[in-house]
Amino acid sequence: MLNAALEPERVAVYIRWSTDEQGLGTTLEVQRERVEHFVRSRGWAFREELLFVDDGYSGGTLERPALGRLRAAIRQGEVTCVVVYRLDRLSRSLLDTVTLVRREWAGKALLCSATENFDTQSPIGQMIFNLLVSFAEFERNLIRDRTLSGKRKRAEQGRNAGQRYPLGYRKGPDGGWALDGVNEQGALVGPAALVRRIYEAFLQGLSTGAIARMLNADQIPTPQGRPWRFHYISRILRNPLYAGAYRYGTARAEHAAPAIVTPEEFRWVQERLQERRVERSPAALYLLSGLARCLGCGEPLAGSRGRGRRYYVCPGRTILHRCDCGYMDAERLESALLAALPAYLPEEDPGWLERRWEEAAQAAREEVERWEAELAEAARRRHRLEDQFLGGHLTGRAYSGLLERLEQEQGVAQANLERGRRAVAALRRCRGELLRLAREAGPWQGLSPEEVRHLLHLMTASLGVYQPPRGRGPGEMQVVWQPRADGDGGNG
């Protein structure tokens, strides 16, 4: 309930017009004339210094210069009533309008509409206000749906749905795509030739970082005039438009644009990018991550790369400077451990590994169920929070703070849920290899690095490793392997 007292000398007028409303009869001149007549007919003062005008600004956001000045004037007590031509001039968002009127302006300023004949001072005015806000939100949603539908239709027809033209293309006939760089003989030149060069370099084995360094060495800037970076190269390599296919959301159009690379080349590039992504993942690079510890100081070993090789290093030496453990060749250590694994299996109990797998799989499933329940509860809490805000039980500041905290909790829960689901899938895939390992010796076949890591955690209670530094001792790596027995908790 608003308790503001209207003062005729402190009535402000707010009008807004956006460029996409051309021809709708809501120009600034029309709005001002109607609102000024309304104010004077009520016996209130129409003051030029309390006229706030946003010309060319959308109602979908509150970040508008004149509206910002109006809000500041209300906070300072210079305005006790705001008159608008129509409610959607203030905002087209239900939540934004309610935030302003019921939270920010409560007890400070009233709201009146010159064409909808209501104010927020009386109960009936508040009821009409709620109805009009709902209709304004409904109209905005209709406009948005029509706009998105039109963009999807354009995309399905192979035309640009409003996105920026990427490197190598320019606007073509009927809003389509045309190559930006073709000579009279039909050969690629300019930006289109540059895209082709990037693909050819990757097809020849160069990484995205190496391609960026090559272009920078040749003093070829990006279209924005900046140096090349690997992520810019990656975006170009992942854009299906260069193979002729256009995608916008769920809309797809094949043969929408003149292709710079063949579909076969594009597919090969995507497969190689995915392979490199897997190769660069911590689980793929370092099988003993989260499992091995330094025998010298007890710190968990970390992965490191240098001169094209992988190593395990002790943070006690590299960060804490309290250990002399040397660098350990990752390939040598992992190969030795994998080859020796069958020797650690208890011959008297062939069902031991299967029981460990069942325990780990059950624990992983329970973890997934836990985080699914956490996300479901977070969704219910969000609905309750929105109801409390719209019902007037929370201020805008309190609502924003609680919502931000809740979204952070949802992000953590979602990340944990995805990690748990990956663990369940990896355990499911590695079960057959686990049982084969229990029956016969030999290397593991057909398993991803993540699945191998799960097997190592299933079998191992602890793994201690120490490499003497150079110049001390024989240089032999020490490994202390403690197989996991029934009853050992966790799977790492």
C-alpha positions in Angstrom: 0.0 0.0 0.0 1.4 3.4 -1.0 1.4 6.1 1.6 2.9 8.9 -0.5 1.1 12.3 -0.4 0.7 14.0 -3.8 2.0 17.5 -3.9 0.8 19.5 -7.0 4.1 21.3 -7.3 6.1 18.1 -7.3 4.5 16.2 -10.2 7.0 14.8 -12.7 6.2 13.7 -16.3 8.0 10.8 -17.9 7.7 10.0 -21.6 9.6 7.4 -23.7 9.7 6.5 -27.4 11.8 3.8 -29.1 12.7 3.5 -32.7 10.9 0.2 -33.2 7.6 2.0 -32.4 7.7 4.2 -35.5 4.2 4.6 -36.9 2.3 3.5 -33.8 1.1 7.0 -32.8 3.1 7.2 -29.6 5.7 9.9 -30.6 7.2 12.1 -28.0 5.1 15.0 -29.2 1.9 13.1 -28.9 2.8 11.8 -25.5 3.8 15.2 -24.2 0.6 16.9 -25.4 -1.7 14.4 -23.9 0.2 14.2 -20.6 0.5 17.9 -20.2 -3.3 18.3 -20.8 -3.9 15.6 -18.2 -1.7 17.3 -15.6 -3.2 20.8 -16.1 -6.7 19.4 -16.0 -6.1 18.0 -12.5 -4.9 21.4 -11.3 -1.3 20.3 -10.9 1.8 22.2 -12.0 3.5 21.2 -15.3 7.2 22.0 -14.8 9.7 21.7 -17.5 12.5 20.8 -15.0 10.4 17.8 -14.0 9.9 16.6 -17.5 12.0 13.5 -18.1 12.3 12.3 -21.7 14.0 9.1 -23.0 14.2 9.3 -26.8 15.1 6.1 -28.6 15.3 3.8 -25.6 13.6 0.3 -25.2 11.2 -0.4 -22.4 12.7 -3.8 -21.8 15.3 -2.4 -19.4 15.4 0.2 -16.6 18.9 1.4 -17.7 17.7 4.6 -19.3 19.3 8.1 -18.7 16.1 10.1 -18.1 14.5 7.3 -16.0 17.7 7.2 -13.9 17.4 11.0 -13.2 13.7 10.6 -12.3 14.5 7.8 -9.8 17.2 10.0 -8.3 14.7 12.9 -7.9 12.2 10.6 -6.2 14.9 9.4 -3.8 15.7 13.0 -2.9 12.1 13.9 -2.3 11.8 16.2 -5.3 8.9 14.3 -6.8 5.7 12.9 -5.2 3.8 11.8 -8.3 4.9 10.4 -11.7 2.6 10.8 -14.7 3.1 8.7 -17.8 1.2 8.6 -21.1 0.7 4.8 -20.8 2.0 2.3 -18.3 4.2 0.5 -20.9 6.1 3.9 -21.3 7.5 3.3 -17.9 8.5 -0.3 -18.6 7.4 -3.3 -20.6 8.6 -5.7 -17.9 6.1 -6.8 -15.2 8.9 -7.4 -12.7 10.6 -4.0 -13.4 7.3 -2.1 -13.1 6.4 -3.8 -9.8 10.0 -3.2 -8.5 9.7 0.5 -9.2 6.1 1.2 -8.0 5.8 -1.2 -5.1 9.3 -1.3 -3.8 11.5 1.7 -4.8 8.7 4.3 -4.9 6.6 3.0 -2.0 5.8 5.8 0.4 7.6 8.3 -1.8 5.7 8.7 -5.1 2.5 7.8 -6.8 2.0 6.7 -10.4 -0.7 8.0 -12.7 -1.5 7.2 -16.4 -2.9 9.9 -18.6 -4.7 7.5 -21.0 -5.6 4.6 -18.7 -7.4 6.7 -16.0 -5.9 5.2 -12.9 -3.5 6.1 -10.1 -1.9 3.9 -7.4 -3.2 6.0 -4.5 -6.6 4.1 -4.2 -7.3 0.4 -3.8 -9.2 0.3 -7.1 -6.3 2.1 -8.8 -3.9 -0.5 -7.5 -6.1 -3.2 -8.8 -6.2 -1.6 -12.2 -2.5 -1.1 -12.1 -1.9 -4.8 -11.5 -4.2 -5.7 -14.4 -2.5 -3.2 -16.8 1.0 -4.4 -15.9 -0.1 -8.0 -16.6 -1.5 -7.0 -20.0 1.7 -5.0 -20.8 3.8 -8.1 -20.0 1.5 -10.2 -22.1 1.9 -7.8 -25.1 5.7 -7.8 -24.7 5.8 -11.6 -24.7 3.7 -11.6 -27.9 6.0 -9.2 -29.6 9.0 -11.3 -28.5 7.5 -14.5 -29.7 6.6 -13.0 -33.1 10.1 -11.6 -33.4 11.8 -14.9 -32.6 9.4 -16.7 -34.9 10.3 -14.4 -37.7 14.0 -14.9 -37.0 13.6 -18.6 -37.0 11.7 -18.4 -40.3 14.5 -16.4 -41.8 17.1 -18.9 -40.6 15.2 -21.8 -42.0 15.1 -20.0 -45.4 18.9 -19.6 -45.2 18.9 -15.8 -44.5 20.6 -14.0 -41.7 18.4 -13.8 -38.6 20.0 -10.6 -37.4 23.5 -11.9 -36.4 26.8 -10.2 -37.3 28.3 -11.4 -40.5 31.4 -13.5 -39.6 34.8 -13.2 -41.2 34.7 -14.2 -44.9 31.0 -13.2 -45.5 29.0 -10.1 -46.2 25.4 -9.3 -46.8 24.0 -11.0 -49.9 20.8 -10.7 -51.9 17.6 -10.9 -49.9 19.5 -10.8 -46.6 21.4 -13.9 -47.4 25.1 -14.7 -47.4 27.8 -13.7 -49.9 31.5 -14.4 -49.9 33.6 -11.5 -48.8 36.4 -11.9 -51.3 36.1 -13.6 -54.7 38.0 -12.4 -57.8 36.8 -12.4 -61.4 38.2 -15.9 -61.9 36.2 -17.2 -58.9 39.2 -17.7 -56.6 39.0 -16.7 -53.0 40.7 -13.5 -51.9 40.7 -11.2 -49.0 38.7 -12.3 -45.8 37.3 -15.5 -47.5 40.9 -16.6 -48.4 42.0 -15.9 -44.9 39.3 -18.2 -43.5 40.4 -20.9 -46.0 44.0 -20.5 -44.9 43.1 -21.0 -41.2 41.2 -24.2 -42.1 44.1 -25.5 -44.2 46.6 -24.8 -41.5 44.5 -26.8 -39.0 44.1 -29.6 -41.5 47.9 -29.7 -41.9 48.2 -30.3 -38.1 48.7 -26.8 -36.6 47.0 -26.1 -33.3 44.7 -23.1 -32.8 47.5 -21.4 -30.8 50.1 -22.0 -33.5 47.7 -20.6 -36.2 47.2 -17.5 -34.1 51.0 -17.0 -33.8 51.4 -17.5 -37.5 48.9 -14.8 -38.4 50.3 -12.4 -35.8 53.8 -13.0 -37.2 52.5 -12.2 -40.7 51.0 -9.0 -39.2 47.5 -9.9 -40.2 45.1 -8.3 -37.7 41.6 -9.5 -36.8 38.6 -7.6 -38.3 38.6 -5.6 -35.0 42.3 -4.7 -35.5 43.4 -6.8 -32.5 46.0 -9.6 -32.4 44.8 -13.1 -33.0 44.1 -15.4 -30.0 43.5 -19.2 -30.0 39.8 -18.8 -29.0 39.1 -16.6 -32.0 40.6 -19.3 -34.3 38.5 -21.9 -32.5 35.3 -20.0 -33.1 36.1 -19.9 -36.8 36.8 -23.6 -36.9 33.5 -24.4 -35.2 31.2 -22.3 -37.3 29.2 -24.5 -39.6 28.5 -21.6 -41.9 31.9 -22.1 -43.5 30.6 -25.5 -44.7 27.4 -23.8 -46.0 25.1 -24.7 -43.1 23.4 -22.0 -41.0 22.1 -22.5 -37.5 20.0 -20.2 -35.4 18.8 -21.7 -32.2 16.8 -24.8 -33.2 16.5 -23.6 -36.8 18.7 -25.2 -39.4 19.3 -24.5 -43.1 21.7 -26.6 -45.2 23.4 -25.1 -48.2 22.4 -21.6 -46.9 25.7 -20.0 -47.8 28.5 -20.5 -50.3 30.9 -22.8 -48.6 34.6 -22.0 -48.0 35.4 -25.6 -46.9 33.8 -28.9 -47.8 31.4 -30.7 -45.4 33.9 -33.5 -45.1 36.7 -31.1 -44.2 34.4 -29.5 -41.6 33.5 -32.8 -40.0 37.2 -33.8 -39.8 38.0 -30.5 -38.1 35.2 -31.0 -35.5 36.4 -34.5 -34.8 40.0 -33.4 -34.3 38.9 -30.5 -32.1 37.0 -32.9 -29.9 40.0 -35.2 -29.7 42.2 -32.4 -28.6 39.7 -31.3 -26.1 39.7 -34.8 -24.5 43.5 -35.0 -24.8 43.8 -31.7 -22.9 41.4 -32.6 -20.1 43.0 -33.2 -16.7 41.5 -36.7 -16.4 43.1 -37.7 -19.8 46.5 -36.2 -19.1 47.1 -37.4 -15.6 45.6 -40.8 -14.6 46.9 -40.5 -11.1 45.4 -37.1 -10.4 43.7 -37.1 -7.0 45.3 -40.5 -6.2 49.0 -40.3 -5.9 50.8 -38.5 -3.0 54.5 -37.6 -2.4 56.2 -40.0 -0.1 58.5 -37.2 1.1 55.9 -34.7 2.4 52.5 -36.2 1.8 51.2 -33.5 -0.6 49.0 -34.7 -3.5 50.9 -34.8 -6.8 50.0 -32.3 -9.5 50.3 -32.6 -13.3 52.7 -30.4 -15.2 53.9 -30.1 -18.8 57.3 -29.0 -20.2 59.1 -29.4 -23.5 56.2 -31.5 -24.9 56.2 -34.0 -22.1 54.0 -34.7 -19.1 55.3 -34.8 -15.5 54.0 -35.3 -12.0 55.4 -32.7 -9.6 55.1 -32.3 -5.8 53.6 -28.9 -4.7 55.7 -29.3 -1.5 58.7 -28.5 -3.7 57.2 -26.1 -6.4 54.9 -24.1 -4.1 55.6 -24.7 -0.5 59.4 -25.2 -0.9 59.7 -27.8 1.8 60.3 -30.9 -0.2 63.1 -32.1 -2.6 61.1 -34.6 -4.6 62.1 -34.4 -8.3 60.0 -34.3 -11.4 58.5 -37.7 -12.4 57.9 -38.7 -16.0 54.1 -39.3 -16.2 54.2 -41.8 -19.1 56.9 -43.9 -17.4 55.1 -43.9 -14.0 51.6 -44.7 -15.4 52.8 -47.4 -17.7 54.7 -49.2 -14.9 51.6 -49.0 -12.6 49.2 -50.3 -15.2 51.4 -53.2 -16.1 51.8 -54.2 -12.5 48.1 -54.0 -11.5 47.2 -57.7 -12.0 49.9 -58.7 -9.5 48.0 -56.8 -6.7 44.7 -58.6 -7.2 43.9 -61.0 -4.4 44.0 -64.5 -5.9 42.0 -66.0 -3.0 39.1 -63.7 -3.6 38.2 -63.2 -7.3 35.0 -61.4 -6.4 36.7 -58.6 -4.6 36.8 -56.2 -7.5 33.2 -56.8 -8.5 32.1 -56.0 -4.9 34.2 -52.8 -5.0 32.5 -51.8 -8.3 29.0 -52.4 -6.8 29.9 -50.2 -3.8 31.3 -47.4 -6.0 28.4 -47.5 -8.4 25.9 -47.4 -5.6 27.7 -44.4 -4.0 27.8 -42.6 -7.4 24.1 -43.2 -8.0 23.2 -41.9 -4.5 25.3 -38.8 -5.1 23.4 -38.1 -8.3 20.1 -38.5 -6.5 21.2 -36.2 -3.8 22.1 -33.3 -6.2 18.9 -33.9 -8.2 17.0 -33.4 -5.0 19.0 -30.3 -4.2 18.2 -28.8 -7.6 14.5 -29.6 -7.3 14.4 -28.0 -3.8 16.3 -24.9 -5.2 13.6 -24.6 -7.9 10.8 -24.7 -5.3 12.7 -22.1 -3.2 12.9 -19.8 -6.2 9.2 -20.0 -6.9 8.5 -19.2 -3.2 11.0 -16.2 -3.4 9.2 -14.8 -6.5 5.8 -15.1 -4.8 7.1 -13.3 -1.7 8.5 -10.5 -3.8 5.4 -10.1 -6.0 3.2 -10.3 -2.9 5.0 -7.3 -1.3 6.8 -9.3 1.5 10.3 -8.6 0.2 12.0 -5.4 -0.9 13.7 -5.2 -4.2 17.2 -5.2 -2.6 16.4 -8.2 -0.4 14.9 -10.1 -3.4 18.0 -9.4 -5.6 20.4 -10.5 -2.9 18.5 -13.7 -2.0 18.1 -14.5 -5.7 21.8 -14.1 -6.5 22.7 -16.4 -3.6 20.2 -19.0 -4.7 21.5 -18.9 -8.3 25.0 -19.5 -7.0 23.8 -22.5 -5.0 22.0 -23.8 -8.1 25.2 -23.5 -10.2 27.2 -25.5 -7.6 24.5 -28.2 -7.5 24.3 -28.4 -11.3 28.1 -28.8 -11.6 28.1 -31.5 -8.9 25.2 -33.3 -10.6 27.0 -33.3 -14.0 30.2 -34.6 -12.4 28.2 -37.4 -10.6 26.5 -38.4 -13.9 29.8 -38.7 -15.6 31.1 -40.9 -12.8 28.0 -43.2 -13.1 28.5 -43.5 -16.9 32.2 -44.2 -16.6 31.7 -46.8 -13.9 29.0 -48.5 -16.1 31.3 -48.6 -19.1 34.4 -49.9 -17.2 32.6 -52.8 -15.4 33.4 -55.4 -18.1 37.0 -54.5 -18.3 37.2 -54.6 -14.5 35.9 -58.2 -14.4 38.3 -59.2 -17.2 41.2 -57.7 -15.3 40.2 -59.9 -12.3 40.6 -63.0 -14.4 43.6 -62.3 -16.6 46.7 -60.1 -16.8 47.4 -57.7 -19.6 46.8 -54.0 -20.6 43.3 -52.5 -20.5 41.7 -52.1 -23.8 39.0 -49.7 -25.0 38.8 -47.6 -21.9 38.9 -43.8 -21.8 41.4 -42.1 -19.4 38.5 -41.2 -17.1 37.4 -44.8 -16.9 41.0 -45.9 -16.2 41.1 -43.4 -13.3 37.9 -44.9 -11.9 39.4 -48.4 -12.0 42.6 -47.1 -10.2 40.5 -45.5 -7.5 38.5 -48.8 -7.1 41.6 -50.8 -6.6 43.8 -48.5 -4.7 43.7 -47.3 -1.0 46.8 -45.2 -1.4 49.7 -44.6 -3.8 52.9 -43.0 -2.6 55.6 -41.8 -5.1 59.0 -40.2 -4.7 61.6 -39.3 -7.2 65.1 -38.3 -5.8 66.3 -34.9 -7.1 69.1 -34.9 -9.7 72.5 -35.6 -8.3 71.2 -37.4 -5.3 71.1 -41.2 -5.1 70.6 -43.7 -7.9 67.6 -41.7 -9.3 65.2 -44.7 -9.1 61.6 -43.8 -8.6 60.0 -45.2 -5.4 56.4 -46.3 -5.5 54.4 -47.6 -2.5 51.1 -49.2 -3.6 48.5 -50.0 -1.1 45.7 -52.1 -2.7 42.2 -51.4 -1.5 40.5 -54.0 0.6 36.8 -54.6 1.3 35.6 -52.0 3.7 37.9 -49.2 2.5 35.7 -46.1 2.0 35.2 -43.9 -1.1 36.3 -44.3 -4.7 38.2 -41.0 -5.1 
